[in-house]
Amino acid sequence: MEQQQQQLLHFCDSKHPLLFDQNDRTGRSCCGCQESIYGPSYYCTNCGFEEGWYKYRHHKSCAELPLGLHHPLHPIHPLILSPYQIDYGKQIQFSNCLLCNESRNQYTYRCFRRDFNLHFTCASLPLTTMEAEFHDHPLTPFLKSCTFTCDLCGKEGKGTPYLCHLCSFWVHRRCASFPRIVKVVRHKHLLHLTHSSLEFHQPDTQFCQLCVQKVDTRYGLYYCSRCEFVAHLNCAINSRNKEDINLQEFKDVDEVPELNESAGSATYEVKKSNIKEDGTQIVEEIKHISHEHDLKLTNEVPINQICDGCVRAILPPYYSCVKCRFFLHESCAKLPPKKRHPLHQHPLNLLPMEPSKCFRCNACSQFCNGFTYRCEKCDFDLDVQCSLISDILTHEGHEHPLILSYIAHQQKCSCCSNESYQVFRCTSCEFALDYKCATLPHTTRYNQHEHPFTLCYRREDDSGEYYCDICEEERDSKHWFYYCEDCSYPAHPKCILGEYPNYKFGEVGKCRVYLLGYFNLGQKKKMEVAFFNRPGLMDLTVGLVIVSLYSHNCQNQSQNFTMAVNKPNGMILKCQKKQRAL
């Protein structure tokens, strides 16, 4: 006679008995704990069928949980086993566990009289002592739910704290797991967790060097006694600030060796050099990794040329190619091949950008086609200008030193009102400066205007009316702007520098093109196109407007393209080098 299959009536659905499976290999999630099932299980044949398997399944141990229990954390009432959420008609109540203080999709033991909840996995945890790295004595769980203030993070909590009976030290269970020592990207020494005002001999007003917000020194913090570097607990262990190293290798030292930026292969090979009378070596000719030809040092004043490294106006001394329009500041040619930066936890490698390609800088969020300091692992890029700024900035646009603040929510720049996750903040006032404004050139030129424009930080007069003389739109008097004092000519930085100030357009022998948008030509194919209000390599027959379509070699046979841009006769593009139509 065939043996009857073992069955179980489950508390969640007493109408459908669960059938026993001695060796369940489905890997389905258990409805009780959400872990995968490999072994004895119970399943229901009436509650869903998917991919050849019944969906409603439990581990044998989860299906056979006792329906009620008495727990030392809540001895006055029995706890009843309940599902993850209970529908009371108008309101669905979720189970926030009083032990782990989390809401998870698993069965929970509840006291409905006192709104006391314990995940069944937490209810089964042995209530043993905990050895915290930063405290000399073991921490014992307090076997009663209560409201308390954590002596480490300073926040009020409700639940079961851990305490040191010798020190009367109360902490959240999560806070008890903070490491004793951490290493952050922004500081060369290890930081030690300090949780007593007796150990911290500094003034009461301290600022976290990572978020530039005040630190309450009555509670826990990370601290370097050698440099008076202070950081919030959560800021120091955050992945954006914590350095990715094995601290076990440095347990007997207090300083982690810094990256040698000059180590490894150089970015250029010296082809020709001279020694001055004072013994200084002058490198007159180099072969740089970013260019196929040799580059020669020159001190001549160029006319409207752009550096291919930092994408800023060329000033002497600089290296140039005699065969094509390639220029490098002497300082850009000597940039280190590797470097550390306070915005990233891994070393960054210097890479020249390939023709017709670009990247978005992770600091200023602007597109650039110059050199990048890049982390391939994290797809992280910095343009040259942003890579040169350290975490402490002195800027002539503000009277106080500024400290880099890198946090999880966006902060508003005082100079343009744009929002960014990383800004430079002042500890003396509410001033904040983002990377885009911090890297604005102090002086620049605009089209055919005869005088240079200077970056101004305060309104030019007390008229109360402030406009941009280029776009003729109103300016915010609190924002930075460019100004020609000779002509009393103010303008927005965006109007002066253009939409893409970190792009260099054009090179000899090739018409460089950057695909920035789509332009629909009706029946013709879509062409990617971008318009700019400054002269460049390619221009239209009417006006000076750069149009980006594709790359072409000027030695090839020319081709004609006509574009309809809401003009009756269209416009024809020409290659500026050969004056041939494109």
Backbone hydrogen bonds, N-H to C=O, Kabsch-Sander energy under -0.5 kcal/mol:
donor,donor_aa,acceptor,acceptor_aa,energy
8,L,18,L,-1.8
10,H,8,L,-0.6
10,H,13,D,-0.6
13,D,10,H,-0.9
16,H,13,D,-0.6
18,L,8,L,-3.6
19,L,43,Y,-3.2
20,F,6,Q,-2.1
21,D,41,S,-3.1
24,D,21,D,-0.5
24,D,39,G,-2.0
25,R,23,N,-0.6
27,G,37,I,-1.5
30,C,35,E,-2.6
31,C,57,R,-2.7
34,Q,30,C,-2.1
37,I,28,R,-1.9
38,Y,36,S,-0.6
39,G,24,D,-2.2
41,S,21,D,-2.5
42,Y,58,H,-2.1
43,Y,19,L,-2.2
44,C,56,Y,-1.8
50,E,53,W,-3.2
53,W,50,E,-1.9
55,K,48,G,-1.3
57,R,55,K,-1.2
58,H,42,Y,-2.5
60,K,40,P,-1.7
63,A,59,H,-2.5
64,E,60,K,-1.5
65,L,62,C,-1.1
69,L,79,L,-1.8
71,H,74,H,-0.6
74,H,71,H,-1.7
77,H,74,H,-0.7
79,L,69,L,-3.0
80,I,110,R,-3.0
81,L,67,L,-2.7
82,S,108,T,-2.8
86,I,93,Q,-1.7
88,Y,86,I,-0.7
88,Y,91,Q,-2.4
90,K,88,Y,-1.2
93,Q,86,I,-2.4
93,Q,91,Q,-0.6
94,F,92,I,-0.5
95,S,84,Y,-1.1
96,N,94,F,-0.9
97,C,95,S,-0.7
97,C,102,E,-2.4
98,L,117,N,-2.9
101,N,97,C,-1.5
104,R,95,S,-0.5
104,R,102,E,-0.6
106,Q,104,R,-2.0
107,Y,32,G,-2.1
108,T,82,S,-2.5
109,Y,118,L,-3.5
110,R,80,I,-2.6
110,R,108,T,-0.5
111,C,116,F,-2.5
112,F,110,R,-0.5
115,D,111,C,-0.9
116,F,111,C,-1.7
117,N,115,D,-0.5
118,L,109,Y,-2.5
120,F,107,Y,-2.2
123,A,119,H,-2.7
124,S,120,F,-0.9
125,L,122,C,-1.4
128,T,126,P,-1.9
130,M,139,L,-3.2
132,A,130,M,-0.8
135,H,132,A,-1.0
139,L,130,M,-3.1
140,T,163,L,-2.9
142,F,161,P,-2.9
143,L,141,P,-0.7
144,K,142,F,-2.7
145,S,73,L,-0.8
146,C,159,G,-2.6
148,F,157,G,-2.8
150,C,148,F,-0.5
150,C,155,K,-2.5
151,D,170,W,-3.6
154,G,150,C,-1.5
157,G,148,F,-3.4
159,G,146,C,-2.4
160,T,98,L,-0.9
162,Y,171,V,-2.8
163,L,140,T,-2.6
164,C,169,F,-2.0
165,H,163,L,-0.6
168,S,164,C,-1.7
169,F,164,C,-1.2
170,W,168,S,-0.6
171,V,162,Y,-2.7
176,A,172,H,-1.6
177,S,174,R,-1.4
178,F,175,C,-1.7
182,V,191,L,-2.1
185,V,241,N,-2.9
187,H,184,V,-1.3
190,L,254,D,-2.5
191,L,182,V,-3.1
192,H,223,Y,-2.5
193,L,180,R,-2.7
194,T,221,L,-3.3
199,E,196,S,-1.7
200,F,196,S,-0.7
201,H,199,E,-0.7
202,Q,200,F,-0.8
206,Q,204,D,-0.9
206,Q,215,V,-0.6
208,C,213,Q,-3.0
209,Q,230,V,-2.9
212,V,208,C,-2.0
215,V,206,Q,-2.9
217,T,204,D,-0.5
217,T,215,V,-1.0
219,Y,216,D,-1.7
220,G,152,L,-2.6
221,L,194,T,-2.1
222,Y,231,A,-2.7
223,Y,192,H,-2.1
224,C,229,F,-2.2
225,S,223,Y,-0.6
228,E,224,C,-1.5
229,F,224,C,-1.1
230,V,228,E,-0.5
231,A,222,Y,-2.2
236,A,232,H,-2.0
237,I,233,L,-1.5
238,N,234,N,-0.6
238,N,235,C,-0.5
241,N,238,N,-1.6
242,K,238,N,-2.7
243,E,183,K,-3.0
244,D,345,Q,-0.6
245,I,243,E,-1.8
247,L,245,I,-0.8
249,E,246,N,-1.4
250,F,247,L,-1.5
251,K,248,Q,-0.9
253,V,250,F,-1.3
256,V,188,K,-1.8
261,E,259,L,-1.0
263,A,260,N,-1.6
269,E,287,K,-2.1
271,K,285,E,-3.0
272,K,285,E,-1.8
274,N,282,I,-2.4
276,K,274,N,-0.5
276,K,280,T,-3.0
279,G,276,K,-1.9
282,I,274,N,-3.5
283,V,281,Q,-0.6
284,E,272,K,-1.6
284,E,282,I,-0.9
285,E,272,K,-2.0
286,I,295,L,-2.5
287,K,269,E,-2.2
288,H,286,I,-0.5
289,I,267,T,-2.5
291,H,288,H,-1.6
295,L,286,I,-3.2
296,K,320,S,-2.8
297,L,284,E,-2.9
298,T,318,Y,-2.6
304,N,302,P,-0.6
307,C,312,R,-2.9
308,D,327,F,-3.2
311,V,307,C,-1.2
314,I,305,Q,-2.6
318,Y,298,T,-2.0
319,Y,328,L,-3.8
320,S,296,K,-2.2
321,C,326,F,-1.8
326,F,324,C,-2.0
328,L,319,Y,-2.9
330,E,317,P,-1.6
333,A,329,H,-2.3
334,K,330,E,-1.1
335,L,332,C,-1.2
338,K,261,E,-0.9
339,K,348,L,-1.9
341,H,344,H,-0.5
344,H,341,H,-2.0
348,L,339,K,-2.9
349,N,374,R,-2.6
350,L,337,P,-2.8
351,L,372,T,-2.9
357,K,354,E,-1.8
359,F,368,C,-2.2
361,C,359,F,-0.6
361,C,366,Q,-2.5
362,N,381,D,-3.1
365,S,361,C,-1.6
368,C,359,F,-2.6
369,N,502,N,-1.5
371,F,309,G,-2.4
372,T,351,L,-2.7
373,Y,382,L,-2.6
374,R,349,N,-2.8
374,R,372,T,-0.7
375,C,380,F,-2.4
376,E,374,R,-0.6
379,D,375,C,-1.1
380,F,375,C,-1.8
382,L,373,Y,-1.5
384,V,371,F,-0.6
387,S,383,D,-2.0
388,L,384,V,-1.1
388,L,385,Q,-0.6
389,I,386,C,-1.2
393,L,402,L,-3.0
395,H,393,L,-0.6
398,H,395,H,-2.1
402,L,393,L,-2.8
403,I,425,R,-2.9
404,L,391,D,-2.9
405,S,423,V,-3.8
406,Y,210,L,-2.2
406,Y,404,L,-0.5
407,I,405,S,-0.5
407,I,421,Y,-1.7
411,Q,420,S,-3.3
413,C,418,N,-2.9
414,S,432,A,-3.0
417,S,413,C,-1.8
420,S,411,Q,-2.4
423,V,405,S,-2.1
423,V,421,Y,-0.5
424,F,433,L,-3.3
425,R,403,I,-3.2
425,R,423,V,-0.6
426,C,431,F,-1.8
433,L,424,F,-2.2
435,Y,422,Q,-0.6
438,A,434,D,-2.3
439,T,435,Y,-1.5
440,L,437,C,-1.3
444,T,453,F,-2.2
449,H,446,Y,-2.6
453,F,444,T,-3.6
454,T,483,Y,-2.3
455,L,442,H,-2.8
456,C,481,F,-3.6
468,C,473,E,-2.7
469,D,467,Y,-0.5
469,D,490,P,-2.8
472,E,468,C,-1.7
475,R,466,Y,-3.4
477,S,475,R,-0.5
479,H,476,D,-1.8
480,W,415,C,-1.5
481,F,456,C,-1.9
482,Y,491,A,-2.6
483,Y,454,T,-2.0
484,C,489,Y,-2.0
485,E,483,Y,-0.8
488,S,484,C,-0.9
489,Y,484,C,-2.0
491,A,482,Y,-2.3
496,I,492,H,-1.8
497,L,493,P,-3.0
498,G,494,K,-1.8
503,Y,500,Y,-1.4
505,F,503,Y,-0.5
506,G,504,K,-0.5
507,E,510,K,-1.3
510,K,507,E,-1.3
511,C,552,H,-1.9
512,R,510,K,-0.9
516,L,514,Y,-0.9
519,F,527,M,-1.9
521,L,519,F,-0.5
524,K,521,L,-1.8
527,M,519,F,-1.9
529,V,517,G,-0.8
532,F,546,I,-0.6
539,D,574,K,-0.9
541,T,572,I,-0.9
543,G,541,T,-0.5
545,V,543,G,-0.8
546,I,532,F,-0.8
548,S,530,A,-0.7
549,L,547,V,-0.6
552,H,511,C,-0.8
554,C,509,G,-1.6
556,N,553,N,-1.6
559,Q,581,A,-0.6
563,M,571,M,-2.5
565,V,563,M,-0.8
570,G,567,K,-0.5
571,M,563,M,-2.0
573,L,561,F,-0.9
574,K,539,D,-1.3
575,C,580,R,-4.5
576,Q,537,L,-0.8
576,Q,574,K,-0.5
579,Q,575,C,-1.9
580,R,575,C,-0.7
582,L,573,L,-2.9
